[in-house]
Amino acid sequence: MTQYVIRRILLAIPVVLGILVVTFIIARVIPGDPCRSALAEHATEAACEAFAERFGLDEPILVQLGIYMRDAFTGDFGNSIRFSIPVTQLLIERLPVTLELGTAAILIAVLIGVPAGVISAVRRNSSVDVATMIGANIGVSMPVYWLGLMLAFLFAIVLKDTPFRLPPSGRLTAGVLPTPFYEAWGLHLINGTLLYTIADFISNFAIFNAIITFQWKVLVDAIVHLILPAVALSTIPMAIIARITRSSMLDVLGREYVRAARAKGVVESRVVLKHALRNALLPVVTVIGLQTGTLFAGAVLTESIFGFSGVGRALFDAITGRDYTVIQAFTIVVAIGYVFINALVDISYGFIDPRIKLR
């Protein structure tokens, strides 16, 4: 197992290097001038020359690439061209928002999609099966941006005078100010130190921070604001997971060992859950891992619609503002997330099916 993990890490290095180069090139071929985006359209040539010198954009492309890769491997992503603050600070503020949203979305997708797929397979060709597959097809075909707008319209406007009203935007209600856990616990951390940076990153997980500090008002408010974007983001993964679960279960339910278990008089629920579902999990886990990675792409639209200041929203703003440093840093973080999730999926195979040996 240890050798397999080490090998996966080593194989990930050239992938990350390739992503670094491709991201650098794509960021610079995007039409537009970062100087004009940051200083407005009527910025003088002298101002743009000073701007380029300040951010190293006056250097040859290969020199810029070398500096960028050197700094990236040391964890220094430079300063945002648009906001003139360290990109690391933006990551500390924005990444927890997207991780929280993505975690909620994938939990909803798995907790609904897997049972729906199992029930649909067990009751094949029944009305439940037909309804589930129709719902799954609609879910796959429904654009996230349209669903997000419809959910916001329904729960914020149509149901605004009912107990079912939900906030259409924002992460917390204006005036609700969470206290970071290190302040609530009376920890004296020096600003700028590694320990402070880690603590600040953790405290930006609004729900987790509220739980460990017993800020119940903040907790309820954060969960209420998270419902609509998480549901909108989870719809497509939920539908795909349900369809894959049904297909995999149908294949397994026809196997000889399942028929043998039934012939021995094993309770049907045990046959389905222990003998069938466990053996059908490999493709399901694979698609869950893939969908978890693609949530970052869906988060761009979802965060923009619901006013969430996460990685997706920051990446969208960086692209429109030609903020090279933010584009590069946030893309690398998303790519590393993909690599990490794929590695976890591969490692999980050995636990799901003991016949698979990780070497």
C-alpha positions in Angstrom: 0.0 0.0 0.0 2.8 2.5 0.9 4.7 1.7 -2.3 1.5 2.3 -4.3 0.8 5.6 -2.6 4.4 6.8 -3.2 4.2 5.7 -6.8 1.0 7.6 -7.3 2.5 10.7 -5.8 5.6 10.4 -8.2 3.3 9.9 -11.2 1.3 13.0 -10.2 4.4 15.2 -10.4 4.6 15.3 -14.3 0.8 15.8 -14.4 1.1 18.9 -12.1 4.1 20.2 -14.2 2.1 19.8 -17.4 -0.9 21.7 -15.8 1.5 24.4 -14.7 2.7 25.0 -18.2 -0.7 24.7 -19.9 -2.3 27.1 -17.4 0.5 29.6 -17.8 0.1 29.5 -21.6 -3.7 29.6 -21.6 -3.8 32.5 -19.2 -1.6 34.6 -21.5 -3.5 33.8 -24.7 -6.8 35.0 -23.3 -7.7 38.2 -25.2 -7.3 41.4 -23.2 -4.7 43.4 -21.4 -4.3 42.9 -17.6 -3.2 46.5 -17.3 -6.4 47.9 -19.0 -8.5 45.5 -16.9 -6.9 46.7 -13.6 -6.4 50.4 -14.4 -9.3 51.0 -16.7 -9.4 51.4 -20.5 -7.8 54.9 -20.6 -4.6 54.0 -18.7 -1.5 55.7 -20.2 1.3 53.8 -21.8 3.6 54.9 -19.0 1.2 53.6 -16.4 1.0 50.2 -18.2 4.8 50.0 -18.4 5.1 50.6 -14.7 2.3 48.1 -14.1 4.0 45.4 -16.3 7.4 46.0 -14.5 5.7 45.7 -11.1 4.2 42.3 -11.8 7.1 41.0 -13.9 5.0 41.1 -17.2 7.8 42.9 -19.0 10.1 39.9 -18.8 10.4 37.4 -21.7 7.7 34.7 -21.6 10.2 31.9 -20.9 11.6 33.9 -18.0 8.1 34.5 -16.6 7.4 30.8 -16.9 10.6 29.8 -15.0 9.9 32.3 -12.2 6.2 31.2 -12.0 7.2 27.5 -11.7 9.9 28.2 -9.2 7.6 30.2 -7.0 4.7 27.7 -7.4 6.8 24.8 -6.0 7.7 26.9 -3.0 4.1 27.8 -2.3 4.4 31.4 -3.4 1.8 32.3 -6.0 2.6 36.0 -6.0 0.2 38.9 -5.6 -3.1 39.3 -7.3 -2.9 41.7 -10.3 -6.4 42.9 -9.6 -6.4 43.2 -5.8 -2.7 43.7 -5.1 -2.9 41.2 -2.2 -1.1 37.8 -1.9 -2.9 35.1 -3.8 -2.4 32.8 -0.8 -4.6 35.1 1.2 -7.4 34.8 -1.4 -7.0 31.0 -1.3 -7.3 31.0 2.5 -10.5 33.0 2.2 -12.1 31.4 -0.9 -11.1 27.7 -0.8 -13.0 26.7 2.4 -16.2 28.2 0.9 -15.9 25.9 -2.2 -14.9 22.9 -0.2 -17.9 23.3 2.1 -20.3 23.8 -0.8 -18.8 20.8 -2.7 -18.9 18.5 0.3 -22.5 19.4 0.9 -23.4 18.8 -2.7 -21.6 15.4 -3.0 -23.2 14.2 0.2 -26.6 15.1 -1.1 -25.8 13.4 -4.4 -24.6 10.2 -2.8 -27.2 10.0 0.0 -30.0 10.3 -2.6 -28.4 8.9 -5.8 -27.2 5.6 -4.4 -30.4 4.5 -2.6 -32.4 5.7 -5.6 -30.3 3.5 -8.0 -30.5 0.5 -5.7 -34.3 0.7 -5.3 -34.7 1.3 -9.1 -32.6 -1.9 -9.8 -34.4 -4.0 -7.2 -37.8 -3.0 -8.5 -36.8 -3.1 -12.2 -39.5 -2.0 -14.7 -41.9 -0.9 -11.9 -43.4 2.6 -11.6 -40.7 3.4 -9.1 -38.0 2.5 -11.6 -39.6 4.5 -14.4 -40.1 7.5 -12.2 -36.5 7.4 -10.9 -35.0 7.1 -14.3 -37.2 9.9 -15.7 -36.0 12.1 -12.8 -32.4 11.1 -13.4 -32.6 12.0 -17.1 -34.2 15.3 -16.3 -31.5 15.9 -13.6 -28.7 15.2 -16.1 -30.2 17.5 -18.8 -31.0 20.4 -16.5 -28.4 23.2 -16.7 -27.0 24.3 -13.3 -27.5 28.0 -14.0 -31.2 27.5 -14.9 -31.9 25.3 -11.9 -30.1 27.8 -9.6 -32.2 30.7 -10.9 -35.4 28.7 -10.6 -34.6 27.6 -7.1 -33.8 31.1 -6.0 -37.0 32.4 -7.6 -39.2 29.7 -6.0 -37.8 29.8 -2.5 -36.9 33.5 -2.2 -39.9 35.1 -4.1 -42.7 32.7 -4.5 -42.4 31.3 -1.0 -41.1 34.4 0.7 -44.1 34.7 3.1 -44.0 31.0 4.1 -41.8 29.0 6.5 -40.1 27.5 3.4 -38.4 30.7 2.4 -34.7 30.3 1.8 -32.1 33.1 1.2 -31.2 33.4 -2.5 -27.7 34.6 -2.1 -24.8 35.1 0.2 -23.0 32.8 2.6 -24.3 34.5 5.8 -26.9 37.0 6.6 -25.7 40.6 6.9 -24.8 41.3 10.5 -24.1 37.7 11.4 -20.4 37.8 12.3 -18.8 34.5 13.2 -16.0 34.5 15.7 -12.9 32.5 14.6 -12.3 29.5 16.8 -8.8 30.7 17.8 -10.3 33.9 19.2 -13.2 32.1 20.8 -10.7 29.8 22.5 -8.5 32.6 23.6 -5.5 31.5 21.5 -2.9 34.2 20.8 -1.6 33.7 17.4 0.8 36.0 15.6 -0.5 37.3 12.3 1.6 36.1 9.4 2.9 32.9 11.0 2.2 29.5 9.6 0.1 28.5 12.6 -2.1 31.7 12.2 -2.5 30.9 8.4 -3.6 27.4 9.1 -6.0 28.5 11.9 -7.4 31.3 9.6 -8.0 28.7 6.9 -9.9 26.4 9.2 -12.0 29.2 10.7 -13.2 30.1 7.2 -15.2 26.8 7.2 -18.3 28.5 8.5 -20.2 25.4 9.6 -17.2 23.6 11.1 -16.1 26.8 12.9 -19.6 27.4 14.3 -19.8 23.8 15.6 -16.6 23.7 17.5 -17.3 27.2 19.0 -21.0 26.5 19.8 -22.2 29.5 17.7 -25.6 27.9 17.0 -27.0 31.0 15.4 -24.2 31.2 12.9 -24.5 27.4 12.3 -28.2 27.6 11.4 -27.7 30.7 9.2 -24.8 29.0 7.3 -26.7 25.8 6.7 -29.8 27.7 5.5 -27.7 29.7 3.1 -26.0 26.5 1.9 -29.2 24.6 1.0 -30.1 26.1 -2.4 -26.6 26.2 -3.9 -25.8 22.7 -2.6 -29.0 21.3 -4.1 -28.4 23.0 -7.4 -24.8 21.8 -7.6 -25.7 18.2 -6.6 -28.5 17.6 -9.2 -26.3 16.4 -12.1 -24.0 14.2 -10.0 -27.0 12.8 -8.2 -28.6 11.8 -11.5 -25.4 10.2 -12.8 -24.7 8.3 -9.6 -28.3 7.0 -9.6 -28.0 5.8 -13.2 -24.6 4.1 -12.7 -25.8 2.5 -9.4 -28.8 1.1 -11.1 -26.8 -0.3 -14.1 -24.2 -1.8 -11.8 -26.8 -3.4 -9.5 -28.7 -4.9 -12.4 -25.5 -6.6 -13.6 -24.7 -8.0 -10.1 -28.2 -9.1 -9.2 -28.1 -11.5 -12.1 -24.9 -13.2 -10.9 -24.8 -16.8 -9.6 -23.7 -15.9 -6.1 -26.8 -13.7 -5.7 -29.1 -16.4 -6.9 -27.3 -18.9 -4.6 -27.8 -16.6 -1.6 -31.5 -16.3 -2.4 -31.8 -20.0 -2.8 -30.3 -20.5 0.7 -33.1 -18.4 2.1 -31.0 -15.3 3.0 -33.1 -12.3 3.8 -33.7 -10.1 0.7 -32.3 -7.0 2.4 -29.1 -8.8 3.2 -28.8 -10.1 -0.3 -29.2 -6.7 -1.8 -27.0 -4.8 0.7 -24.2 -7.3 1.4 -24.0 -9.6 -1.6 -25.1 -7.3 -4.4 -24.4 -3.6 -3.4 -20.9 -4.3 -2.2 -19.9 -6.0 -5.4 -21.5 -3.2 -7.4 -19.7 -0.4 -5.7 -16.5 -0.2 -7.8 -18.1 1.7 -10.8 -20.2 3.7 -8.3 -17.2 4.8 -6.3 -15.4 5.7 -9.6 -18.2 7.9 -10.8 -18.5 9.5 -7.3 -14.8 10.4 -7.5 -15.1 11.9 -11.0 -18.2 13.8 -10.0 -16.5 15.2 -6.9 -13.8 16.6 -9.1 -16.2 18.1 -11.6 -18.1 19.9 -8.8 -15.3 22.5 -9.0 -16.3 23.3 -12.6 -20.0 23.5 -11.6 -19.1 25.7 -8.7 -18.1 28.5 -11.1 -21.8 29.0 -12.1 -23.3 28.0 -8.8 -21.2 30.5 -6.8 -21.9 33.2 -9.3 -25.6 32.7 -9.1 -25.9 32.5 -5.4 -23.3 35.1 -4.5 -20.8 32.7 -2.9 -17.3 34.0 -2.7 -15.5 30.7 -3.4 -12.9 29.4 -5.8 -15.3 29.2 -8.7 -16.4 32.8 -8.3 -12.8 34.0 -7.8 -11.7 32.1 -10.9 -14.5 33.6 -13.0 -13.6 37.1 -11.8 -9.9 36.5 -12.5 -10.5 35.3 -16.0 -12.7 38.3 -16.8 -10.2 40.6 -15.2 -7.1 39.0 -16.8 -5.6 38.3 -13.3 -2.9 35.9 -14.4 -1.6 35.0 -10.9 -5.1 34.1 -9.5 -6.0 32.1 -12.7 -2.8 30.1 -12.4 -2.9 29.5 -8.6 -6.6 28.5 -8.5 -6.3 26.2 -11.5 -3.4 24.4 -9.9 -5.4 24.0 -6.7 -8.3 22.5 -8.6 -6.0 20.2 -10.6 -4.2 19.0 -7.4 -7.7 18.3 -6.0 -8.5 16.1 -9.0 -5.3 14.2 -8.6 -5.9 13.7 -4.9 -9.5 12.5 -5.4 -8.5 10.1 -8.1 -5.8 8.6 -5.9 -8.3 8.2 -3.0 -10.7 6.4 -5.4 -7.9 4.0 -6.6 -6.9 3.3 -3.0 -10.5 2.6 -2.0 -10.7 -0.2 -4.5 -8.5 -2.4 -2.3 -10.9 -2.0 0.7 -14.1 -2.5 -1.3 -12.9 -5.6 -3.2 -10.1 -7.6 -1.3 -9.3 -9.4 -4.6 -7.8 -6.1 -5.9 -4.2 -5.9 -4.8 -2.5 -2.4 -4.8 1.1 -2.8 -5.8 
